[in-house]
Amino acid sequence: MGVDRNVDKEMKLFLRIILDICIAIAVLNGWWPIAIILVLIGAWFFKLYIEIIIAGVAYDALFGMTHGMGWRGYEGTIFSVVLLIVVKLLKKLVR
């Protein structure tokens, strides 16, 4: 019984790392629709998927945060925080 639990944890960790790599590739290439879909999948299946905020900050660092843009330069970070909160609330309602 203990072996199955460890295998399950290792499999979840492996899947989380693979998903993080795919999100990083999508963000680096600017494929935001793919990144959003992958982030939604990760947020739904994993308990605390803080990688959403990391992806939002990385997206802003690459494609936003230009002088004179105001809050629009941080829309990836803002969107990722809102997305994390919405998914958490939906998970509580559904589960």
N, CA, C and O atoms as CSV, one atom per row, in Angstrom:
chain,resi,resn,atom,element,x,y,z
A,1,MET,N,N,0.822,-1.193,0.000
A,1,MET,CA,C,0.000,0.000,0.000
A,1,MET,C,C,0.870,1.263,0.000
A,1,MET,O,O,0.541,2.236,-0.678
A,2,GLY,N,N,1.964,1.255,0.746
A,2,GLY,CA,C,2.842,2.408,0.784
A,2,GLY,C,C,3.579,2.619,-0.534
A,2,GLY,O,O,3.873,3.749,-0.923
A,3,VAL,N,N,3.872,1.506,-1.215
A,3,VAL,CA,C,4.564,1.597,-2.496
A,3,VAL,C,C,3.665,2.273,-3.529
A,3,VAL,O,O,4.133,3.110,-4.300
A,4,ASP,N,N,2.387,1.923,-3.552
A,4,ASP,CA,C,1.446,2.528,-4.493
A,4,ASP,C,C,1.328,4.025,-4.277
A,4,ASP,O,O,1.237,4.786,-5.240
A,5,ARG,N,N,1.329,4.449,-3.034
A,5,ARG,CA,C,1.229,5.873,-2.726
A,5,ARG,C,C,2.452,6.627,-3.235
A,5,ARG,O,O,2.323,7.726,-3.774
A,6,ASN,N,N,3.653,6.035,-3.067
A,6,ASN,CA,C,4.871,6.674,-3.560
A,6,ASN,C,C,4.897,6.730,-5.080
A,6,ASN,O,O,5.332,7.727,-5.657
A,7,VAL,N,N,4.436,5.675,-5.730
A,7,VAL,CA,C,4.387,5.658,-7.194
A,7,VAL,C,C,3.423,6.720,-7.688
A,7,VAL,O,O,3.697,7.402,-8.675
A,8,ASP,N,N,2.295,6.860,-7.006
A,8,ASP,CA,C,1.304,7.867,-7.388
A,8,ASP,C,C,1.881,9.274,-7.246
A,8,ASP,O,O,1.667,10.116,-8.119
A,9,LYS,N,N,2.605,9.541,-6.165
A,9,LYS,CA,C,3.229,10.851,-5.970
A,9,LYS,C,C,4.287,11.124,-7.028
A,9,LYS,O,O,4.386,12.234,-7.551
A,10,GLU,N,N,5.075,10.103,-7.337
A,10,GLU,CA,C,6.112,10.269,-8.352
A,10,GLU,C,C,5.508,10.521,-9.727
A,10,GLU,O,O,6.040,11.317,-10.501
A,11,MET,N,N,4.406,9.852,-10.036
A,11,MET,CA,C,3.751,10.047,-11.322
A,11,MET,C,C,3.161,11.448,-11.425
A,11,MET,O,O,3.268,12.087,-12.472
A,12,LYS,N,N,2.540,11.933,-10.352
A,12,LYS,CA,C,1.996,13.288,-10.347
A,12,LYS,C,C,3.104,14.325,-10.501
A,12,LYS,O,O,2.945,15.313,-11.219
A,13,LEU,N,N,4.225,14.093,-9.823
A,13,LEU,CA,C,5.353,15.010,-9.940
A,13,LEU,C,C,5.905,15.009,-11.360
A,13,LEU,O,O,6.221,16.066,-11.906
A,14,PHE,N,N,6.023,13.826,-11.958
A,14,PHE,CA,C,6.504,13.716,-13.326
A,14,PHE,C,C,5.563,14.436,-14.294
A,14,PHE,O,O,6.021,15.167,-15.172
A,15,LEU,N,N,4.261,14.236,-14.139
A,15,LEU,CA,C,3.285,14.910,-15.003
A,15,LEU,C,C,3.320,16.422,-14.815
A,15,LEU,O,O,3.169,17.180,-15.774
A,16,ARG,N,N,3.519,16.850,-13.584
A,16,ARG,CA,C,3.591,18.287,-13.310
A,16,ARG,C,C,4.823,18.914,-13.970
A,16,ARG,O,O,4.740,20.014,-14.517
A,17,ILE,N,N,5.949,18.228,-13.921
A,17,ILE,CA,C,7.164,18.734,-14.546
A,17,ILE,C,C,7.005,18.790,-16.063
A,17,ILE,O,O,7.401,19.773,-16.689
A,18,ILE,N,N,6.431,17.749,-16.660
A,18,ILE,CA,C,6.199,17.736,-18.105
A,18,ILE,C,C,5.265,18.872,-18.500
A,18,ILE,O,O,5.509,19.547,-19.500
A,19,LEU,N,N,4.206,19.094,-17.738
A,19,LEU,CA,C,3.271,20.185,-18.016
A,19,LEU,C,C,3.953,21.543,-17.873
A,19,LEU,O,O,3.702,22.448,-18.669
A,20,ASP,N,N,4.810,21.692,-16.871
A,20,ASP,CA,C,5.558,22.947,-16.698
A,20,ASP,C,C,6.488,23.220,-17.876
A,20,ASP,O,O,6.609,24.359,-18.327
A,21,ILE,N,N,7.135,22.184,-18.367
A,21,ILE,CA,C,8.017,22.352,-19.522
A,21,ILE,C,C,7.212,22.772,-20.752
A,21,ILE,O,O,7.636,23.650,-21.503
A,22,CYS,N,N,6.061,22.150,-20.953
A,22,CYS,CA,C,5.213,22.513,-22.098
A,22,CYS,C,C,4.706,23.945,-21.985
A,22,CYS,O,O,4.640,24.659,-22.986
A,23,ILE,N,N,4.344,24.374,-20.770
A,23,ILE,CA,C,3.904,25.759,-20.561
A,23,ILE,C,C,5.056,26.723,-20.827
A,23,ILE,O,O,4.862,27.769,-21.448
A,24,ALA,N,N,6.242,26.378,-20.364
A,24,ALA,CA,C,7.409,27.244,-20.596
A,24,ALA,C,C,7.700,27.385,-22.083
A,24,ALA,O,O,8.014,28.480,-22.551
A,25,ILE,N,N,7.600,26.295,-22.825
A,25,ILE,CA,C,7.821,26.360,-24.274
A,25,ILE,C,C,6.752,27.228,-24.930
A,25,ILE,O,O,7.063,28.032,-25.810
A,26,ALA,N,N,5.499,27.075,-24.514
A,26,ALA,CA,C,4.416,27.870,-25.090
A,26,ALA,C,C,4.599,29.362,-24.780
A,26,ALA,O,O,4.370,30.207,-25.645
A,27,VAL,N,N,5.007,29.680,-23.566
A,27,VAL,CA,C,5.211,31.088,-23.196
A,27,VAL,C,C,6.395,31.674,-23.955
A,27,VAL,O,O,6.313,32.798,-24.452
A,28,LEU,N,N,7.482,30.935,-24.052
A,28,LEU,CA,C,8.667,31.440,-24.752
A,28,LEU,C,C,8.408,31.694,-26.239
A,28,LEU,O,O,8.992,32.604,-26.829
A,29,ASN,N,N,7.545,30.900,-26.830
A,29,ASN,CA,C,7.217,31.080,-28.247
A,29,ASN,C,C,6.064,32.044,-28.479
A,29,ASN,O,O,5.757,32.379,-29.623
A,30,GLY,N,N,5.425,32.491,-27.408
A,30,GLY,CA,C,4.321,33.429,-27.538
A,30,GLY,C,C,3.012,32.778,-27.930
A,30,GLY,O,O,2.112,33.450,-28.434
A,31,TRP,N,N,2.895,31.486,-27.708
A,31,TRP,CA,C,1.658,30.780,-28.032
A,31,TRP,C,C,0.717,30.853,-26.844
A,31,TRP,O,O,0.501,29.850,-26.163
A,32,TRP,N,N,0.155,32.025,-26.586
A,32,TRP,CA,C,-0.651,32.221,-25.381
A,32,TRP,C,C,-1.918,31.378,-25.346
A,32,TRP,O,O,-2.308,30.977,-24.250
A,33,PRO,N,N,-2.601,31.070,-26.463
A,33,PRO,CA,C,-3.789,30.201,-26.330
A,33,PRO,C,C,-3.430,28.803,-25.828
A,33,PRO,O,O,-4.166,28.217,-25.034
A,34,ILE,N,N,-2.308,28.276,-26.288
A,34,ILE,CA,C,-1.870,26.955,-25.833
A,34,ILE,C,C,-1.456,27.020,-24.372
A,34,ILE,O,O,-1.763,26.114,-23.597
A,35,ALA,N,N,-0.760,28.087,-23.993
A,35,ALA,CA,C,-0.338,28.247,-22.598
A,35,ALA,C,C,-1.547,28.331,-21.674
A,35,ALA,O,O,-1.535,27.751,-20.588
A,36,ILE,N,N,-2.590,29.047,-22.090
A,36,ILE,CA,C,-3.785,29.175,-21.251
A,36,ILE,C,C,-4.458,27.820,-21.074
A,36,ILE,O,O,-4.874,27.480,-19.966
A,37,ILE,N,N,-4.571,27.046,-22.139
A,37,ILE,CA,C,-5.190,25.719,-22.034
A,37,ILE,C,C,-4.387,24.817,-21.101
A,37,ILE,O,O,-4.961,24.125,-20.260
A,38,LEU,N,N,-3.071,24.820,-21.244
A,38,LEU,CA,C,-2.225,23.986,-20.385
A,38,LEU,C,C,-2.281,24.429,-18.934
A,38,LEU,O,O,-2.278,23.597,-18.026
A,39,VAL,N,N,-2.333,25.735,-18.712
A,39,VAL,CA,C,-2.414,26.259,-17.353
A,39,VAL,C,C,-3.757,25.877,-16.715
A,39,VAL,O,O,-3.803,25.542,-15.531
A,40,LEU,N,N,-4.831,25.924,-17.480
A,40,LEU,CA,C,-6.133,25.512,-16.955
A,40,LEU,C,C,-6.138,24.033,-16.580
A,40,LEU,O,O,-6.696,23.652,-15.551
A,41,ILE,N,N,-5.520,23.207,-17.408
A,41,ILE,CA,C,-5.421,21.780,-17.100
A,41,ILE,C,C,-4.626,21.572,-15.812
A,41,ILE,O,O,-5.039,20.807,-14.941
A,42,GLY,N,N,-3.493,22.249,-15.693
A,42,GLY,CA,C,-2.681,22.117,-14.487
A,42,GLY,C,C,-3.379,22.617,-13.245
A,42,GLY,O,O,-3.289,21.996,-12.186
A,43,ALA,N,N,-4.075,23.736,-13.362
A,43,ALA,CA,C,-4.784,24.293,-12.203
A,43,ALA,C,C,-5.932,23.395,-11.771
A,43,ALA,O,O,-6.266,23.344,-10.587
A,44,TRP,N,N,-6.535,22.692,-12.708
A,44,TRP,CA,C,-7.662,21.839,-12.358
A,44,TRP,C,C,-7.200,20.538,-11.699
A,44,TRP,O,O,-7.829,20.071,-10.749
A,45,PHE,N,N,-6.119,19.954,-12.188
A,45,PHE,CA,C,-5.708,18.637,-11.706
A,45,PHE,C,C,-4.756,18.659,-10.519
A,45,PHE,O,O,-4.652,17.660,-9.808
A,46,PHE,N,N,-4.062,19.756,-10.286
A,46,PHE,CA,C,-3.113,19.805,-9.174
A,46,PHE,C,C,-3.636,20.733,-8.091
A,46,PHE,O,O,-4.334,21.709,-8.371
A,47,LYS,N,N,-3.288,20.414,-6.848
A,47,LYS,CA,C,-3.843,21.124,-5.697
A,47,LYS,C,C,-3.498,22.610,-5.691
A,47,LYS,O,O,-4.399,23.449,-5.701
A,48,LEU,N,N,-2.233,22.941,-5.673
A,48,LEU,CA,C,-1.809,24.345,-5.676
A,48,LEU,C,C,-0.859,24.527,-6.850
A,48,LEU,O,O,0.320,24.181,-6.769
A,49,TYR,N,N,-1.379,25.068,-7.934
A,49,TYR,CA,C,-0.601,25.192,-9.169
A,49,TYR,C,C,-0.130,26.632,-9.324
A,49,TYR,O,O,-0.661,27.393,-10.132
A,50,ILE,N,N,0.867,26.984,-8.539
A,50,ILE,CA,C,1.383,28.349,-8.489
A,50,ILE,C,C,2.174,28.697,-9.757
A,50,ILE,O,O,2.529,29.855,-9.978
A,51,GLU,N,N,2.439,27.696,-10.574
A,51,GLU,CA,C,3.157,27.932,-11.823
A,51,GLU,C,C,2.389,28.872,-12.755
A,51,GLU,O,O,2.969,29.456,-13.670
A,52,ILE,N,N,1.095,29.011,-12.519
A,52,ILE,CA,C,0.292,29.948,-13.308
A,52,ILE,C,C,0.864,31.358,-13.182
A,52,ILE,O,O,1.046,32.055,-14.180
A,53,ILE,N,N,1.139,31.762,-11.965
A,53,ILE,CA,C,1.652,33.119,-11.731
A,53,ILE,C,C,3.053,33.264,-12.316
A,53,ILE,O,O,3.392,34.312,-12.866
A,54,ILE,N,N,3.858,32.229,-12.201
A,54,ILE,CA,C,5.194,32.268,-12.786
A,54,ILE,C,C,5.112,32.423,-14.300
A,54,ILE,O,O,5.884,33.181,-14.887
A,55,ALA,N,N,4.184,31.714,-14.935
A,55,ALA,CA,C,4.010,31.838,-16.387
A,55,ALA,C,C,3.532,33.244,-16.751
A,55,ALA,O,O,3.964,33.797,-17.763
A,56,GLY,N,N,2.651,33.826,-15.945
A,56,GLY,CA,C,2.183,35.191,-16.214
A,56,GLY,C,C,3.290,36.222,-16.102
A,56,GLY,O,O,3.385,37.131,-16.926
A,57,VAL,N,N,4.122,36.082,-15.089
A,57,VAL,CA,C,5.251,37.004,-14.921
A,57,VAL,C,C,6.253,36.827,-16.065
A,57,VAL,O,O,6.781,37.808,-16.589
A,58,ALA,N,N,6.512,35.580,-16.448
A,58,ALA,CA,C,7.436,35.336,-17.560
A,58,ALA,C,C,6.895,35.916,-18.859
A,58,ALA,O,O,7.647,36.489,-19.647
A,59,TYR,N,N,5.588,35.768,-19.084
A,59,TYR,CA,C,4.978,36.313,-20.296
A,59,TYR,C,C,5.104,37.836,-20.324
A,59,TYR,O,O,5.417,38.422,-21.361
A,60,ASP,N,N,4.859,38.467,-19.178
A,60,ASP,CA,C,5.000,39.924,-19.104
A,60,ASP,C,C,6.448,40.364,-19.299
A,60,ASP,O,O,6.711,41.381,-19.941
A,61,ALA,N,N,7.380,39.601,-18.746
A,61,ALA,CA,C,8.785,39.958,-18.892
A,61,ALA,C,C,9.233,39.859,-20.348
A,61,ALA,O,O,10.094,40.622,-20.787
A,62,LEU,N,N,8.657,38.929,-21.089
A,62,LEU,CA,C,9.046,38.761,-22.486
A,62,LEU,C,C,8.306,39.702,-23.433
A,62,LEU,O,O,8.905,40.261,-24.352
A,63,PHE,N,N,6.998,39.876,-23.205
A,63,PHE,CA,C,6.186,40.577,-24.190
A,63,PHE,C,C,5.489,41.821,-23.657
A,63,PHE,O,O,4.818,42.513,-24.422
A,64,GLY,N,N,5.622,42.121,-22.394
A,64,GLY,CA,C,4.949,43.274,-21.812
A,64,GLY,C,C,5.935,44.143,-21.062
A,64,GLY,O,O,7.115,44.204,-21.407
A,65,MET,N,N,5.446,44.809,-20.041
A,65,MET,CA,C,6.259,45.661,-19.165
A,65,MET,C,C,7.069,46.701,-19.933
A,65,MET,O,O,8.227,46.953,-19.601
A,66,THR,N,N,6.482,47.291,-20.936
A,66,THR,CA,C,7.143,48.343,-21.692
A,66,THR,C,C,6.811,49.687,-21.056
A,66,THR,O,O,5.688,49.909,-20.604
A,67,HIS,N,N,7.779,50.566,-21.023
A,67,HIS,CA,C,7.565,51.882,-20.434
A,67,HIS,C,C,6.413,52.602,-21.134
A,67,HIS,O,O,6.366,52.675,-22.362
A,68,GLY,N,N,5.512,53.117,-20.357
A,68,GLY,CA,C,4.385,53.866,-20.898
A,68,GLY,C,C,3.133,53.035,-21.126
A,68,GLY,O,O,2.105,53.577,-21.533
A,69,MET,N,N,3.194,51.735,-20.876
A,69,MET,CA,C,2.018,50.896,-21.087
A,69,MET,C,C,1.066,50.926,-19.895
A,69,MET,O,O,-0.104,50.566,-20.029
A,70,GLY,N,N,1.549,51.347,-18.745
A,70,GLY,CA,C,0.698,51.353,-17.557
A,70,GLY,C,C,0.380,49.942,-17.105
A,70,GLY,O,O,1.240,49.061,-17.140
A,71,TRP,N,N,-0.855,49.728,-16.680
A,71,TRP,CA,C,-1.256,48.412,-16.170
A,71,TRP,C,C,-1.284,47.354,-17.264
A,71,TRP,O,O,-1.210,46.165,-16.957
A,72,ARG,N,N,-1.388,47.748,-18.533
A,72,ARG,CA,C,-1.418,46.781,-19.640
A,72,ARG,C,C,-0.101,46.030,-19.754
A,72,ARG,O,O,-0.067,44.938,-20.321
A,73,GLY,N,N,0.961,46.579,-19.239
A,73,GLY,CA,C,2.239,45.883,-19.243
A,73,GLY,C,C,2.277,44.715,-18.284
A,73,GLY,O,O,3.174,43.876,-18.357
A,74,TYR,N,N,1.312,44.655,-17.389
A,74,TYR,CA,C,1.252,43.589,-16.380
A,74,TYR,C,C,0.019,42.709,-16.558
A,74,TYR,O,O,-0.379,42.017,-15.622
A,75,GLU,N,N,-0.587,42.722,-17.727
A,75,GLU,CA,C,-1.843,41.987,-17.899
A,75,GLU,C,C,-1.659,40.473,-17.806
A,75,GLU,O,O,-2.594,39.779,-17.407
A,76,GLY,N,N,-0.504,39.942,-18.154
A,76,GLY,CA,C,-0.265,38.507,-17.999
A,76,GLY,C,C,-0.263,38.088,-16.541
A,76,GLY,O,O,-0.833,37.055,-16.190
A,77,THR,N,N,0.368,38.876,-15.695
A,77,THR,CA,C,0.398,38.584,-14.263
A,77,THR,C,C,-0.985,38.733,-13.648
A,77,THR,O,O,-1.422,37.880,-12.875
A,78,ILE,N,N,-1.671,39.812,-13.990
A,78,ILE,CA,C,-3.021,40.034,-13.461
A,78,ILE,C,C,-3.954,38.919,-13.908
A,78,ILE,O,O,-4.720,38.387,-13.105
A,79,PHE,N,N,-3.890,38.561,-15.192
A,79,PHE,CA,C,-4.737,37.495,-15.720
A,79,PHE,C,C,-4.441,36.164,-15.040
A,79,PHE,O,O,-5.363,35.406,-14.742
A,80,SER,N,N,-3.180,35.874,-14.795
A,80,SER,CA,C,-2.832,34.598,-14.173
A,80,SER,C,C,-3.322,34.513,-12.730
A,80,SER,O,O,-3.762,33.449,-12.294
A,81,VAL,N,N,-3.256,35.605,-11.988
A,81,VAL,CA,C,-3.754,35.597,-10.608
A,81,VAL,C,C,-5.274,35.428,-10.597
A,81,VAL,O,O,-5.809,34.653,-9.804
A,82,VAL,N,N,-5.965,36.151,-11.473
A,82,VAL,CA,C,-7.427,36.025,-11.558
A,82,VAL,C,C,-7.806,34.614,-11.981
A,82,VAL,O,O,-8.752,34.041,-11.441
A,83,LEU,N,N,-7.085,34.047,-12.936
A,83,LEU,CA,C,-7.355,32.692,-13.400
A,83,LEU,C,C,-7.171,31.676,-12.279
A,83,LEU,O,O,-7.975,30.753,-12.144
A,84,LEU,N,N,-6.130,31.834,-11.481
A,84,LEU,CA,C,-5.892,30.932,-10.360
A,84,LEU,C,C,-7.034,31.004,-9.353
A,84,LEU,O,O,-7.494,29.971,-8.866
A,85,ILE,N,N,-7.495,32.204,-9.039
A,85,ILE,CA,C,-8.589,32.376,-8.078
A,85,ILE,C,C,-9.885,31.777,-8.618
A,85,ILE,O,O,-10.599,31.091,-7.886
A,86,VAL,N,N,-10.193,32.028,-9.883
A,86,VAL,CA,C,-11.427,31.510,-10.479
A,86,VAL,C,C,-11.423,29.988,-10.510
A,86,VAL,O,O,-12.430,29.359,-10.186
A,87,VAL,N,N,-10.306,29.393,-10.896
A,87,VAL,CA,C,-10.237,27.929,-10.943
A,87,VAL,C,C,-10.351,27.342,-9.546
A,87,VAL,O,O,-11.003,26.314,-9.361
A,88,LYS,N,N,-9.729,27.975,-8.562
A,88,LYS,CA,C,-9.844,27.487,-7.178
A,88,LYS,C,C,-11.294,27.523,-6.707
A,88,LYS,O,O,-11.766,26.570,-6.087
A,89,LEU,N,N,-12.010,28.618,-6.996
A,89,LEU,CA,C,-13.408,28.724,-6.607
A,89,LEU,C,C,-14.276,27.702,-7.339
A,89,LEU,O,O,-15.168,27.105,-6.736
A,90,LEU,N,N,-14.027,27.499,-8.614
A,90,LEU,CA,C,-14.789,26.496,-9.366
A,90,LEU,C,C,-14.538,25.089,-8.843
A,90,LEU,O,O,-15.462,24.278,-8.770
A,91,LYS,N,N,-13.297,24.796,-8.480
A,91,LYS,CA,C,-12.992,23.489,-7.925
A,91,LYS,C,C,-13.734,23.251,-6.625
A,91,LYS,O,O,-14.201,22.141,-6.370
A,92,LYS,N,N,-13.848,24.295,-5.791
A,92,LYS,CA,C,-14.588,24.138,-4.539
A,92,LYS,C,C,-16.065,23.900,-4.787
A,92,LYS,O,O,-16.702,23.127,-4.071
A,93,LEU,N,N,-16.612,24.557,-5.797
A,93,LEU,CA,C,-18.037,24.389,-6.099
A,93,LEU,C,C,-18.333,23.014,-6.688
A,93,LEU,O,O,-19.355,22.410,-6.362
A,94,VAL,N,N,-17.455,22.517,-7.548
A,94,VAL,CA,C,-17.710,21.272,-8.251
A,94,VAL,C,C,-17.355,20.054,-7.399
A,94,VAL,O,O,-18.073,19.055,-7.428
A,95,ARG,N,N,-16.280,20.121,-6.655
A,95,ARG,CA,C,-15.816,18.946,-5.901
A,95,ARG,C,C,-16.442,18.842,-4.578
A,95,ARG,O,O,-16.152,17.909,-3.829
